[in-house]
Amino acid sequence: MGRYLLNCVYLGLILLALPVLLMRRLTQGKYREGWGQKFLGRVPRRTGSKPCLWLHAVSVGEVLQVQPVVASWRERHPDWDIYISTTTATGRQLAEKNYPDCTVCYCPLDFTWAVGQAFRRIRPDCLALVELELWPNLILEARRRRVASVLINGRLSEKSFRGYRKLRWLVAPLLRSFRLIAVQNQEYAQRFRHLGARPDQLLQAGSIKFDRLRTDRQAPAVRALQAALALPENKPVLMAGSTHAPEEELMVQSWLNLRVQRPDLHLILAPRHAERFDQVAEQIEQKGVRVIRRSVGLKSGDSETSREDQPTVYLLDTLGELSACWGLAHFAYVGGSLNQRGGQNMMEPAAFGCAVLFGPNTWNFADVVSALKAREACREVASPSELEQTLRELLLQPRLAREMGGRAREYVLSQQGGTQQTVAALESILLAEDQSSVHRAA
């Protein structure tokens, strides 16, 4: 009965949000595709009787996260089918690009009919949710069909924990439905326990994010980006990645100020959301600054000399290249941290040994921030003016910047290995019970 009551709640919420959804569809181009899969569960139908792993990765970040898990499982179990579902269009595009040997689809909305249809079509042996995806009907449908459900790379921020604690009566049964909850650290494990997870469900596996991080600045993907943008190797590069408004404008102004002393300082901007690429390019040009967009490439006359004569910003307006692009930077500002977004992934620039800077609002990555601070491997700034002053200090003291970046890289290397533990735990659940031979009835 409760599951069908949820359907009514979801429908009510959709009706309330309908004006906003329609406006975003018209103005931003969102929500225009995939409704058959999302609302009705009409995902691609799987054929054959191979065992199947269904991974749900919400958006771009999660799609990238699961890369080492997919690669490891594919290498160790090539006889398995793998489905990857996403919620966003950008996540789906990236998944189709990065996982050509997997079936990619949208995850059904959490209606009983949609999740039921999706399970009938995919017939998974395991449903693996990434980080924290607690959709009641999806999880309960897996339990009803005796499909092993697991939560991998589990994380639970303090803010999310406070919210879920008020709904413990609902959250606890969902958590206890999982066969495995593989968490990133002990703090997250304690929070999951407080919400109702059993100790025997929990595994402190470490974060799989560290295993997919690039650490080699000479990697082909990094060199290809450098060639495409024609960035000189012997000049300092400042990069602001995963930025939100108004961080791009703040960074451009700080960079222009810093160029008074260092006219050879280059700036790369990588906005967090693809729908803002055009807007950000226009904002930069309104400041009298030339923009070189990665999606367009260099134009005639874009020589190194011309770029030093006229201020030029490089705009990373493509999907899936952010992690490699950090390898071009010496100084890295991680976005979403000078406003109230909670910060973005600072592990990627840390892995390359960048001098990492961010604002005070980093609750989404509190554990990583704490570890970097303890090692003096980052700088937290309270305001745009302090950010500019800190960058000026690091530019004047390159040895200080290199040492700070070196400590950040060492931290990342010390945290790798989560994928191996996670995959081993999945194998112990799935293969020990010989579930690979079970054919899910339609």
C-alpha positions in Angstrom: 0.0 0.0 0.0 2.8 2.4 0.9 4.4 2.0 -2.5 1.2 3.1 -4.3 0.8 6.0 -1.9 4.3 7.1 -3.0 3.0 7.2 -6.6 0.4 9.7 -5.6 3.0 11.8 -3.7 5.3 11.8 -6.7 2.5 12.7 -9.1 1.5 15.6 -6.8 5.1 16.9 -6.7 5.4 16.7 -10.5 2.2 18.7 -10.9 3.5 21.3 -8.5 6.8 21.5 -10.4 5.2 21.4 -13.9 5.4 25.2 -14.6 9.1 25.2 -13.7 9.8 22.1 -15.7 8.0 23.5 -18.8 9.9 26.8 -18.4 13.3 25.1 -18.3 12.3 22.9 -21.2 11.5 26.0 -23.3 14.4 28.3 -22.1 17.2 25.8 -21.4 16.3 22.8 -23.5 16.0 20.5 -20.5 13.7 17.5 -20.1 13.1 17.0 -23.8 14.1 13.4 -24.2 13.8 10.0 -22.5 10.3 10.3 -21.2 9.4 6.8 -22.4 12.3 5.4 -20.3 11.8 7.7 -17.4 8.1 7.7 -16.9 7.2 4.3 -18.3 10.4 2.3 -17.8 10.8 1.5 -21.5 14.5 1.0 -21.3 16.3 -1.1 -23.9 15.2 -4.7 -23.5 18.1 -7.1 -22.7 18.3 -10.4 -24.7 20.1 -13.6 -23.8 20.7 -15.2 -20.5 24.0 -13.8 -19.4 24.2 -12.4 -15.8 23.7 -8.7 -15.6 25.0 -5.8 -13.5 22.9 -2.7 -13.4 24.8 0.4 -12.3 22.9 3.6 -11.6 25.1 6.8 -11.9 23.0 10.0 -11.6 25.0 12.4 -13.6 28.4 13.3 -15.1 30.3 13.0 -11.8 29.0 9.5 -10.9 29.4 8.3 -14.5 33.1 9.1 -14.3 33.3 7.6 -10.8 32.2 4.2 -11.8 34.8 3.9 -14.6 37.3 1.8 -12.5 34.5 -0.5 -11.3 33.2 -1.1 -14.8 36.7 -1.7 -16.1 37.6 -4.1 -13.3 34.3 -6.0 -13.5 34.6 -6.2 -17.3 38.1 -7.5 -17.1 37.3 -10.1 -14.4 33.9 -11.1 -15.6 33.7 -10.6 -19.4 30.6 -12.8 -19.6 28.4 -10.3 -17.8 26.1 -7.7 -19.4 26.4 -4.3 -17.9 23.7 -1.6 -17.9 24.4 1.9 -16.9 21.5 4.2 -16.1 21.7 8.0 -15.5 19.2 10.7 -14.6 20.6 13.6 -16.7 21.0 14.1 -20.4 24.7 15.1 -20.0 25.3 12.0 -17.9 23.8 9.8 -20.5 25.8 11.4 -23.3 29.1 10.9 -21.4 28.1 7.3 -20.5 27.5 6.5 -24.2 30.8 7.9 -25.1 32.8 6.3 -22.2 31.2 2.9 -22.1 30.5 1.7 -25.7 30.4 -1.9 -24.6 27.6 -1.2 -22.1 24.0 -0.5 -22.5 23.2 3.0 -21.4 19.7 4.3 -20.5 17.8 6.7 -18.3 16.8 5.5 -14.9 13.1 5.2 -14.5 11.4 7.7 -12.2 10.4 6.1 -8.9 6.9 5.0 -9.9 5.9 1.4 -9.3 5.0 0.9 -13.0 8.2 2.5 -14.3 10.6 0.6 -12.1 8.7 -2.7 -12.6 8.9 -2.4 -16.3 12.6 -1.5 -16.2 13.4 -4.6 -14.1 11.4 -6.8 -16.5 13.4 -5.5 -19.4 16.9 -5.4 -17.9 16.5 -8.6 -15.7 19.5 -7.7 -13.5 21.3 -9.9 -11.1 22.5 -6.9 -9.2 21.5 -3.3 -8.8 24.4 -1.1 -7.8 23.6 2.5 -6.7 26.4 5.1 -6.5 27.0 7.3 -3.5 23.5 7.9 -2.0 20.5 7.0 -4.1 17.6 6.1 -1.8 14.6 5.7 -4.2 12.0 3.6 -2.2 10.2 1.9 -5.1 13.4 1.1 -7.0 15.0 -0.5 -4.0 11.9 -2.3 -2.9 11.3 -3.7 -6.4 14.8 -5.1 -6.3 14.0 -6.8 -3.0 10.7 -8.1 -4.3 12.4 -9.7 -7.3 15.2 -11.0 -5.1 17.8 -8.9 -7.0 20.8 -8.1 -4.9 21.0 -4.4 -4.3 24.2 -2.7 -3.2 25.3 0.9 -2.5 28.9 1.6 -3.6 31.2 4.5 -2.9 28.7 5.5 -0.2 28.9 9.0 1.1 26.7 10.9 3.5 27.5 14.5 4.1 26.6 16.2 7.4 23.9 18.2 5.7 22.3 15.1 4.1 22.6 13.2 7.4 20.7 15.8 9.3 17.9 15.7 6.6 17.7 11.9 6.5 17.7 11.6 10.3 14.3 13.3 10.3 13.0 10.5 8.0 14.7 7.6 9.8 11.4 5.7 9.9 11.5 5.6 6.0 15.3 5.5 5.5 16.2 2.6 7.9 14.1 -0.1 6.0 15.6 1.0 2.7 19.1 0.8 4.0 18.5 -2.6 5.5 17.3 -3.8 2.0 20.9 -3.5 0.7 23.1 -6.5 0.7 26.2 -4.3 0.9 26.8 -0.6 1.7 30.5 0.1 0.7 31.3 3.5 2.2 34.3 5.8 1.6 35.4 6.3 5.2 34.6 5.6 8.9 32.7 8.8 9.4 30.2 7.9 6.7 29.9 4.4 8.1 28.9 5.8 11.5 26.3 8.0 9.9 24.8 5.1 7.9 24.7 3.1 11.2 22.8 5.9 12.9 20.3 5.9 10.1 19.6 2.2 10.6 22.1 0.2 8.5 23.4 -3.0 10.2 27.1 -3.4 10.9 27.2 -6.6 8.8 26.1 -4.6 5.8 28.8 -2.0 6.0 32.2 -2.1 4.4 34.8 0.7 4.7 36.2 0.3 1.2 37.6 3.7 0.6 36.6 6.0 -2.3 36.7 4.6 -5.8 37.1 8.3 -6.9 40.8 8.1 -6.1 41.3 5.1 -8.4 40.2 6.9 -11.6 42.2 10.0 -10.9 44.9 10.9 -13.5 48.3 11.7 -12.0 50.5 11.9 -15.1 50.8 15.2 -16.8 52.3 13.5 -19.8 49.2 11.3 -20.3 47.9 11.3 -23.9 44.6 13.0 -23.0 46.5 15.9 -21.3 48.9 16.3 -24.1 46.1 16.3 -26.6 44.3 19.1 -24.8 47.5 21.1 -24.6 48.0 20.7 -28.4 44.4 21.6 -29.1 44.6 24.8 -27.1 48.2 25.6 -28.1 49.1 26.2 -24.5 52.9 26.8 -24.0 54.5 24.4 -21.6 56.8 26.9 -19.8 54.1 29.4 -18.8 52.0 29.4 -15.6 48.4 28.3 -16.0 45.5 29.1 -13.6 42.4 27.0 -14.0 39.0 27.5 -12.4 37.0 24.3 -12.8 33.4 23.3 -12.0 32.5 26.9 -11.5 29.1 28.4 -10.8 27.8 32.0 -11.3 29.3 34.4 -10.5 32.7 32.6 -10.0 33.7 32.9 -13.7 33.4 36.7 -13.7 35.3 36.9 -10.4 38.1 34.7 -11.7 38.5 36.7 -14.9 38.8 39.9 -13.0 41.3 38.4 -10.6 43.3 37.0 -13.5 43.3 40.4 -15.3 44.7 42.0 -12.1 47.4 39.3 -11.7 48.4 39.8 -15.4 49.7 43.3 -14.5 52.7 41.5 -12.8 52.5 38.3 -14.8 51.3 38.9 -18.3 52.3 35.3 -19.2 49.7 33.9 -16.8 47.1 31.9 -18.7 43.5 31.2 -17.6 41.3 28.2 -18.3 37.6 28.3 -17.2 35.5 25.1 -17.0 31.9 25.9 -16.0 30.0 23.2 -14.1 26.9 23.1 -16.3 26.9 22.7 -20.1 23.8 25.0 -20.5 25.9 27.9 -19.2 28.8 27.6 -21.7 27.4 30.2 -24.1 26.4 32.6 -21.3 29.9 32.4 -19.8 31.6 33.0 -23.1 29.4 36.1 -23.7 30.2 37.4 -20.2 34.0 37.1 -20.8 33.8 38.8 -24.2 31.9 41.7 -22.6 35.0 42.4 -20.5 37.0 42.9 -23.7 38.7 39.5 -23.3 39.0 37.1 -26.2 37.7 33.5 -25.7 39.1 30.4 -27.2 36.4 27.6 -26.9 37.6 24.0 -26.8 34.6 22.9 -28.9 35.6 25.3 -31.7 39.4 25.2 -31.4 41.9 27.7 -32.6 41.2 30.2 -35.3 43.5 31.9 -37.7 45.6 34.5 -35.9 45.5 32.7 -32.6 49.2 32.6 -32.1 51.0 32.7 -28.7 52.1 36.3 -29.4 48.6 37.5 -30.2 47.3 35.9 -27.1 49.8 37.7 -24.9 49.0 41.0 -26.7 45.2 40.6 -26.1 44.0 38.9 -22.9 42.6 35.5 -23.9 40.7 33.0 -21.8 40.4 29.3 -22.7 36.9 28.0 -22.2 36.5 24.2 -21.6 33.0 23.8 -23.1 33.1 20.0 -23.7 32.0 17.0 -21.6 34.4 14.4 -20.2 37.6 16.4 -20.4 37.7 18.3 -17.1 39.8 15.7 -15.3 42.5 15.7 -18.0 42.4 19.5 -18.3 43.5 19.9 -14.6 46.8 18.4 -15.8 47.5 21.6 -17.7 47.2 23.8 -14.6 49.7 24.8 -12.0 47.2 26.7 -9.9 43.7 25.3 -9.4 40.6 27.0 -8.1 37.8 24.5 -7.4 34.3 26.0 -8.0 31.1 26.0 -6.1 33.0 27.1 -3.0 32.8 30.9 -2.9 29.0 30.6 -3.2 26.6 28.3 -1.4 27.1 25.2 -3.6 29.1 23.1 -1.2 32.2 22.8 -3.4 33.1 20.5 -6.2 35.7 17.7 -6.6 39.1 19.0 -5.5 40.7 15.6 -5.8 41.3 15.8 -9.6 43.6 18.9 -9.4 45.2 17.5 -6.3 46.1 14.3 -8.2 48.1 16.3 -10.7 50.0 18.2 -7.9 48.3 21.5 -8.6 48.4 24.2 -5.9 44.7 23.8 -4.9 42.5 26.6 -3.7 38.9 26.8 -2.8 36.4 28.9 -0.9 34.9 28.3 2.6 31.8 26.4 1.4 33.0 22.9 0.8 30.7 20.7 2.9 30.2 18.3 -0.1 33.8 17.3 0.3 34.4 17.9 4.0 36.5 14.8 4.5 38.9 15.5 1.6 39.2 19.1 2.6 40.0 18.1 6.2 42.7 15.7 4.9 44.3 18.2 2.6 44.3 20.9 5.3 46.0 18.5 7.7 48.8 18.0 5.2 49.1 21.7 4.3 48.2 20.6 0.8 45.6 23.3 -0.1 44.6 26.9 0.7 41.1 27.9 1.7 40.2 31.5 1.0 37.3 33.5 2.5 36.6 35.9 -0.4 37.5 36.8 -4.0 40.0 39.4 -2.8 41.8 36.8 -0.6 41.8 34.4 -3.5 43.6 36.9 -5.7 46.0 37.8 -2.9 46.8 34.1 -2.3 47.4 33.5 -6.0 49.7 36.5 -6.1 51.7 35.0 -3.2 52.0 31.6 -4.9 53.0 33.2 -8.2 55.8 35.0 -6.4 56.9 31.8 -4.5 56.7 29.0 -7.1 58.6 26.6 -4.8 55.9 27.0 -2.1 53.2 26.2 -4.8 55.1 23.1 -6.0 55.6 21.8 -2.4 51.9 22.3 -1.7 50.9 20.5 -4.9 53.3 17.7 -4.1 51.7 17.0 -0.8 48.3 17.0 -2.4 49.4 14.4 -5.0 50.9 12.2 -2.3 47.6 12.2 -0.4 45.7 11.1 -3.5 48.1 8.2 -4.1 47.9 7.1 -0.5 44.1 6.7 -0.8 43.9 4.5 -3.9 42.6 0.9 -3.7 38.8 1.4 -3.1 37.9 -0.2 -6.4 39.6 -3.5 -5.6 37.8 -3.8 -2.2 34.5 -2.9 -3.7 34.7 -5.4 -6.6 35.9 -8.1 -4.3 32.8 -7.5 -2.0 30.5 -7.6 -5.0 32.0 -10.9 -6.1 31.5 -12.4 -2.6 27.8 -11.6 -2.8 27.1 -12.5 -6.4 29.4 -15.3 -7.3 29.3 -17.2 -4.0 25.6 -17.7 -4.4 26.0 -18.6 -8.0 23.5 -15.9 -8.9 25.1 -15.7 -12.3 23.1 -18.7 -13.4 19.8 -17.3 -12.3 17.5 -16.2 -15.1 15.2 -13.4 -14.0 11.7 -14.1 -15.0 9.9 -11.4 -16.9 
